[in-house]
Amino acid sequence: MIEPLPYQDYTAKAVLRHWEEVENKIHALQATRIGTDFQHDTYFYVSKGKLKWRKGTLENLITHYERIIDGDLERTLVYRYDWQPSWETIQKLLNTHVKIGEVTKERTIYRWQHLKIHLDKLIPHGFFIEVEAIDRTNSYTAAELKIACENLLAQLEITSEDRIRTGYLS
């Protein structure tokens, strides 16, 4: 049995209909702009959750995670998180797992308090936003993370109707 790592978050993805308005609201919050990442995500077959290799200009990782639907949000359980994996680790992943899909996107990343905000462009699929309330140090309860995520979505005027489930690769 795979045990989750000491990591928790609540997340939501949604169609972004008014990019400039939302970005202005993010700036008004005085969120820190991390930068724009050009990401290529490769997904692999696993019996539980998702296994992803992200190759980006800012973020490079291998992660195995599962999203659990909790109301309008999703709670994430993380089983593996390899930040800046070696080429040998990537090759091992490629040689031992079956690829099931790929997603390429341009992602502008912001941080605000203990939350990450991603503004994503997936051509030709459109524009999206992802909000994550993250805790890697057991500083927050799950309920506090959920409330923080919901509050930020409300501040950015992201409605339930625009939300999408399970990410960009269903």
PyMOL commands that set and color helices and strands:
alter all, ss='L'
color gray80, all
select helices_A, chain A and resi 19-28+87-96+142-155+160-162
alter helices_A, ss='H'
color red, helices_A
select strands_A, chain A and resi 8-15+32-44+50-56+61-70+73-83+99-112+115-122+126-135+163-164
alter strands_A, ss='S'
color yellow, strands_A
deselect
rebuild
show_as cartoon
